[in-house]
Amino acid sequence: MDVLVIGGGQAGLAAGYFLRRTGLSFAILDAAEEPGGAWRHGWDSLTLFSPAQHSSLPGWPMPVPAGGGYPPRDAVIAYLAAYEARYALPVRRPLRVTGVRRAAEGLVAEAATGERLAARAFISATGTWSRPFIPAIPGGETFAGRQIHSAQYRRPEAFAGLSVLVVGGGNSGAQILAEISRYAARATWVTEREPVFLPDDVDGRVLFERATARWEAERAGLPPPAQLGGLGNVVMVAAVREARARGVLGSVRPFQRLEPGAAVWPDGTRIAADAIIWCTGFGPALDHLAPLGLAGAEGRVAVGAEGQAVGEPRLWLLGYGDWTGMASATLAGITRAARGTVAGIAASLVPSFVPPAAG
């Protein structure tokens, strides 16, 4: 085998698309039982904040939802499953990789089944969903209410009549706060700083275009262009606009500690709480790479051009965030990152390789 891709979500599928065009033999190993990647675990009402045509994998545009608007979670899952079938990508599932080790023949993946699979090059594309981050808060272990991360949140009815703290100022925090506030007896939005709400006509497409312009300027050694917001600012999707109309988008700064039934702020303010939903982001899911001894700060692996691991030239990382390619953790950004990663692998394995035209 020339290349093994670990992870069958959007990053793994995008890599597969470009690998098909190289002539290299490859397989995609996915721990999940069904297609869809992390999108299968999103909350029920989750929607993209970019139009379908700007949220597509390489080669095949995502279908526009009936009636227009931004695609909902289930439409994204259906698209990823259809994409996998359309290009007959060689996905093996469920097959969970527990470790990657060096071997004379290249790198070897060890599966939970005991199977060992060797390849000349590996792409790690396991994403971040399985590594939700919850900050350590004094008293957190004493809190008697329910604590979940946004990765485990599904629907607001489960919080009806409760006092809920929604912690995190990004788009997930805003969208969950918007719908929780229609059911909870009290919903308090806790953010590190005052949230930045983008104009109603600015969506993920615009943000990605601006991020691209900034990236291109940096590569050319030019001053970055003026920006209006970033990918972490709040996009005013329909649910958030409705919450704004109800006047519930105000937030407070972080609490200092937790008690069994409340959160306490530095000035002594105390808010009773039955539940906390942590919308505080994710870390890279890289436990399978532990045998290689590459992990550094924040659990990341140092990478060079096109996501190639600095400490192991037969390994590439794809889709974990800007450190593995600009906006590579997004549907909008994975195409560019995957194209570069596969071109780098092909050039290393086949010196005469000429990258195919973009498309």
C-alpha positions as CSV (number, residue, x, y, z in Angstrom):
1,M,0.0,0.0,0.0
2,D,1.3,3.5,-0.9
3,V,-0.9,5.6,1.4
4,L,-3.1,5.0,4.4
5,V,-5.6,7.8,5.4
6,I,-6.7,7.6,9.0
7,G,-10.2,9.2,9.3
8,G,-13.1,9.1,7.0
9,G,-14.7,12.4,7.6
10,Q,-14.5,15.5,5.3
11,A,-10.7,15.7,5.5
12,G,-10.2,12.0,4.7
13,L,-12.7,12.1,1.8
14,A,-11.0,15.2,0.3
15,A,-7.7,13.5,0.5
16,G,-9.2,10.4,-1.1
17,Y,-10.5,12.5,-4.0
18,F,-7.0,13.8,-4.8
19,L,-5.3,10.5,-4.2
20,R,-7.5,8.9,-6.8
21,R,-5.9,11.2,-9.3
22,T,-2.3,10.2,-8.5
23,G,-2.3,6.5,-9.4
24,L,-1.1,5.7,-5.9
25,S,-2.7,2.8,-4.0
26,F,-4.5,3.9,-0.9
27,A,-7.2,3.1,1.7
28,I,-9.2,5.2,4.1
29,L,-9.6,3.8,7.6
30,D,-12.6,5.1,9.6
31,A,-13.5,4.2,13.1
32,A,-17.2,5.1,12.6
33,E,-19.8,2.6,11.5
34,E,-21.4,5.0,9.0
35,P,-20.3,7.9,6.7
36,G,-20.6,11.5,7.8
37,G,-17.6,12.0,10.1
38,A,-18.1,14.4,13.0
39,W,-21.3,15.8,11.5
40,R,-23.1,12.7,12.7
41,H,-22.6,14.0,16.3
42,G,-23.8,17.6,15.8
43,W,-26.9,18.8,17.6
44,D,-30.2,18.3,15.8
45,S,-30.7,21.9,14.6
46,L,-27.1,22.5,13.6
47,T,-26.8,24.3,10.3
48,L,-23.9,25.5,8.2
49,F,-23.3,29.3,8.1
50,S,-22.3,29.2,4.4
51,P,-24.3,28.4,1.3
52,A,-24.0,24.9,0.0
53,Q,-21.9,25.9,-3.1
54,H,-19.3,27.3,-0.7
55,S,-19.3,24.3,1.6
56,S,-18.4,21.6,-0.9
57,L,-15.7,19.0,-1.2
58,P,-13.5,18.9,-4.3
59,G,-15.1,17.8,-7.6
60,W,-18.8,17.8,-6.6
61,P,-20.9,20.7,-5.2
62,M,-23.1,20.1,-2.3
63,P,-26.8,20.2,-3.4
64,V,-28.7,23.3,-2.5
65,P,-31.4,22.6,0.1
66,A,-35.0,22.7,-1.0
67,G,-36.1,26.3,-0.4
68,G,-32.6,27.6,-0.3
69,G,-30.9,28.7,2.9
70,Y,-27.9,27.1,4.7
71,P,-27.7,23.3,4.7
72,P,-28.7,21.6,7.9
73,R,-26.7,18.9,9.6
74,D,-28.5,15.9,8.0
75,A,-28.0,17.4,4.5
76,V,-24.3,17.5,5.2
77,I,-24.2,13.9,6.4
78,A,-26.2,12.8,3.3
79,Y,-23.8,14.7,1.1
80,L,-20.7,13.2,2.6
81,A,-22.1,9.7,2.3
82,A,-23.1,10.3,-1.4
83,Y,-19.7,11.8,-2.1
84,E,-17.9,8.7,-0.7
85,A,-20.1,6.5,-3.0
86,R,-19.8,8.8,-6.0
87,Y,-16.0,8.5,-6.1
88,A,-16.0,4.8,-4.9
89,L,-13.5,5.8,-2.2
90,P,-11.9,2.8,-0.6
91,V,-13.2,3.3,3.0
92,R,-12.9,0.5,5.5
93,R,-15.2,0.9,8.5
94,P,-15.5,0.4,11.3
95,L,-11.8,0.1,11.8
96,R,-10.3,2.1,14.7
97,V,-6.5,2.7,14.6
98,T,-5.1,2.6,18.1
99,G,-1.4,3.3,17.2
100,V,1.0,4.2,14.4
101,R,4.5,2.9,14.6
102,R,7.7,3.0,12.6
103,A,8.7,-0.1,10.7
104,A,11.3,-1.1,8.1
105,E,8.6,-1.1,5.4
106,G,7.4,2.4,6.3
107,L,4.8,3.1,8.9
108,V,2.4,0.6,10.4
109,A,-1.1,1.2,11.7
110,E,-2.3,-1.1,14.5
111,A,-6.1,-1.6,14.6
112,A,-8.3,-2.4,17.6
113,T,-9.0,-5.7,15.8
114,G,-5.3,-6.6,16.1
115,E,-4.8,-6.1,12.3
116,R,-1.6,-4.3,11.2
117,L,-1.6,-2.3,8.0
118,A,1.6,-0.9,6.5
119,A,2.1,1.9,4.0
120,R,4.8,4.1,2.6
121,A,3.0,7.3,3.7
122,F,0.2,8.1,6.2
123,I,-2.3,10.9,6.4
124,S,-3.8,11.5,9.8
125,A,-7.2,13.1,9.4
126,T,-9.0,12.2,12.6
127,G,-10.2,15.7,13.3
128,T,-11.1,17.1,16.8
129,W,-14.6,16.0,17.7
130,S,-13.5,13.2,20.0
131,R,-11.3,15.6,22.0
132,P,-13.7,18.2,23.5
133,F,-12.0,20.7,25.7
134,I,-13.5,21.7,29.1
135,P,-11.4,24.1,31.1
136,A,-10.5,23.3,34.7
137,I,-12.6,25.5,37.0
138,P,-12.2,25.5,40.8
139,G,-15.0,23.6,42.3
140,G,-15.9,22.0,39.0
141,E,-15.8,18.5,40.6
142,T,-18.3,19.6,43.2
143,F,-21.0,20.9,40.8
144,A,-24.1,18.8,41.3
145,G,-25.8,19.7,38.1
146,R,-25.4,18.3,34.6
147,Q,-22.2,19.2,32.7
148,I,-21.9,18.5,28.9
149,H,-19.8,19.7,26.1
150,S,-21.4,21.0,22.9
151,A,-20.1,17.7,21.4
152,Q,-22.8,15.9,23.5
153,Y,-25.6,18.4,23.1
154,R,-28.5,17.3,21.0
155,R,-31.7,19.3,21.6
156,P,-33.0,22.0,23.9
157,E,-36.1,20.2,25.3
158,A,-33.8,18.3,27.6
159,F,-33.1,21.5,29.5
160,A,-36.7,22.7,29.8
161,G,-37.4,24.6,33.0
162,L,-33.7,24.5,34.1
163,S,-31.2,27.3,34.9
164,V,-28.5,26.8,32.3
165,L,-25.1,28.3,31.8
166,V,-23.9,28.3,28.1
167,V,-20.1,28.9,28.2
168,G,-18.3,30.0,25.0
169,G,-18.6,32.9,22.7
170,G,-18.2,31.4,19.3
171,N,-20.9,30.2,16.8
172,S,-21.7,27.0,18.7
173,G,-22.3,29.0,21.9
174,A,-24.5,31.5,20.1
175,Q,-26.6,28.9,18.3
176,I,-27.1,26.7,21.4
177,L,-27.9,29.7,23.6
178,A,-30.4,30.9,21.0
179,E,-32.4,27.7,21.2
180,I,-31.8,26.8,24.8
181,S,-33.2,30.2,25.8
182,R,-36.6,29.3,24.4
183,Y,-36.9,26.3,26.8
184,A,-34.8,27.0,29.9
185,A,-36.2,28.9,32.9
186,R,-33.0,30.9,32.8
187,A,-30.2,30.8,30.2
188,T,-27.0,32.7,31.0
189,W,-24.4,33.2,28.2
190,V,-20.8,33.2,29.6
191,T,-18.1,34.4,27.3
192,E,-14.4,35.3,27.7
193,R,-15.1,38.7,26.1
194,E,-18.0,40.5,24.5
195,P,-19.1,38.5,21.5
196,V,-18.5,40.0,18.0
197,F,-21.7,39.8,15.9
198,L,-21.2,40.1,12.2
199,P,-23.5,42.1,10.0
200,D,-26.5,40.1,8.8
201,D,-25.2,39.9,5.2
202,V,-21.8,38.4,6.2
203,D,-21.7,34.6,6.3
204,G,-19.0,31.9,6.3
205,R,-18.4,32.4,2.6
206,V,-17.4,36.0,3.1
207,L,-15.2,35.1,6.1
208,F,-13.4,32.4,4.2
209,E,-12.8,34.8,1.2
210,R,-11.3,37.3,3.7
211,A,-9.2,34.7,5.4
212,T,-7.9,33.6,2.0
213,A,-6.9,37.2,1.1
214,R,-5.0,37.4,4.4
215,W,-3.3,34.1,3.8
216,E,-2.3,35.2,0.2
217,A,-1.0,38.5,1.5
218,E,1.1,36.8,4.1
219,R,2.6,34.4,1.5
220,A,3.5,37.3,-0.7
221,G,5.0,39.3,2.2
222,L,2.4,42.0,2.0
223,P,0.5,43.7,4.8
224,P,-2.7,41.9,5.6
225,P,-5.9,43.5,4.1
226,A,-8.4,45.1,6.5
227,Q,-10.6,42.4,7.9
228,L,-14.2,42.5,9.2
229,G,-14.4,39.7,11.7
230,G,-12.9,36.2,11.6
231,L,-14.1,32.6,11.4
232,G,-14.7,32.6,15.2
233,N,-17.1,35.6,15.2
234,V,-20.8,35.0,15.4
235,V,-22.6,34.7,12.1
236,M,-26.2,35.8,12.3
237,V,-28.0,32.7,11.1
238,A,-31.8,32.6,11.4
239,A,-31.8,31.2,15.0
240,V,-29.4,33.8,16.2
241,R,-31.3,36.6,14.6
242,E,-34.5,35.4,16.2
243,A,-32.7,35.3,19.6
244,R,-31.5,38.9,19.0
245,A,-35.1,39.9,18.4
246,R,-36.0,38.4,21.8
247,G,-33.1,40.3,23.4
248,V,-31.4,37.3,24.8
249,L,-27.9,37.6,23.3
250,G,-26.3,39.5,26.2
251,S,-23.4,37.8,27.8
252,V,-21.4,38.0,31.1
253,R,-17.7,37.4,31.7
254,P,-16.4,34.1,33.1
255,F,-17.3,33.0,36.6
256,Q,-14.5,32.3,39.0
257,R,-15.6,29.0,40.6
258,L,-18.4,26.5,40.9
259,E,-20.4,25.3,43.9
260,P,-22.7,22.3,44.0
261,G,-25.7,24.3,42.7
262,A,-24.3,27.6,41.4
263,A,-21.5,29.6,39.6
264,V,-19.8,32.3,41.5
265,W,-18.1,35.4,40.0
266,P,-15.1,37.4,41.3
267,D,-17.4,40.1,42.7
268,G,-19.4,37.6,44.7
269,T,-22.3,37.4,42.3
270,R,-23.9,33.9,42.4
271,I,-26.1,32.4,39.8
272,A,-27.9,29.2,40.6
273,A,-27.4,26.6,37.8
274,D,-28.8,23.2,37.1
275,A,-26.7,22.6,34.0
276,I,-23.7,23.8,32.1
277,I,-23.1,23.4,28.4
278,W,-19.4,24.0,27.5
279,C,-19.0,25.4,24.0
280,T,-15.2,25.7,24.6
281,G,-13.7,24.1,21.5
282,F,-11.7,20.9,20.8
283,G,-8.2,19.6,20.7
284,P,-6.6,17.4,18.0
285,A,-7.5,13.7,18.2
286,L,-4.0,12.4,17.9
287,D,-3.7,9.6,20.5
288,H,-3.0,7.1,17.7
289,L,0.2,8.9,16.9
290,A,1.5,8.7,20.5
291,P,4.0,5.8,19.7
292,L,5.8,8.1,17.3
293,G,6.6,10.5,20.1
294,L,5.8,13.6,18.1
295,A,3.4,15.5,20.3
296,G,4.3,19.0,21.4
297,A,2.5,22.0,22.8
298,E,-1.3,21.6,23.2
299,G,-1.0,18.0,21.9
300,R,-0.1,19.2,18.4
301,V,2.5,17.7,16.1
302,A,5.0,20.1,14.5
303,V,4.4,20.3,10.7
304,G,6.1,21.9,7.8
305,A,5.0,22.4,4.2
306,E,1.6,20.9,3.3
307,G,1.2,19.4,6.8
308,Q,4.2,17.1,6.7
309,A,5.3,16.1,10.2
310,V,8.7,17.6,11.0
311,G,9.8,14.6,13.1
312,E,8.5,11.9,10.7
313,P,8.6,12.7,7.0
314,R,6.3,9.7,6.1
315,L,3.4,11.3,8.0
316,W,1.2,14.2,7.0
317,L,-1.6,15.8,9.2
318,L,-4.7,17.2,7.6
319,G,-7.8,19.0,8.7
320,Y,-7.0,19.9,12.3
321,G,-7.1,23.7,12.0
322,D,-5.0,26.5,10.6
323,W,-1.8,24.8,11.8
324,T,-2.4,22.1,9.2
325,G,-3.6,24.4,6.5
326,M,-5.6,27.6,6.4
327,A,-9.2,26.8,7.5
328,S,-8.5,23.1,6.9
329,A,-11.0,22.1,9.6
330,T,-13.8,23.6,7.5
331,L,-15.7,22.3,4.5
332,A,-14.8,25.5,2.7
333,G,-11.1,25.2,3.4
334,I,-10.3,21.5,3.2
335,T,-10.0,21.3,-0.6
336,R,-6.9,23.6,-0.8
337,A,-5.3,21.8,2.2
338,A,-6.0,18.3,0.9
339,R,-4.7,19.1,-2.6
340,G,-1.4,20.4,-1.1
341,T,-1.0,17.4,1.2
342,V,-1.6,14.8,-1.5
343,A,0.7,16.7,-3.9
344,G,3.4,16.6,-1.3
345,I,3.0,12.9,-0.7
346,A,2.9,12.1,-4.4
347,A,6.1,14.1,-5.0
348,S,7.9,12.3,-2.2
349,L,6.8,8.8,-3.4
350,V,7.0,9.5,-7.2
351,P,9.7,12.0,-8.0
352,S,8.4,12.5,-11.5
353,F,4.8,13.2,-10.3
354,V,3.1,16.2,-11.9
355,P,0.1,17.5,-9.9
356,P,-3.2,17.4,-11.8
357,A,-4.9,20.7,-12.6
358,A,-7.0,22.2,-9.9
359,G,-10.6,21.0,-9.9
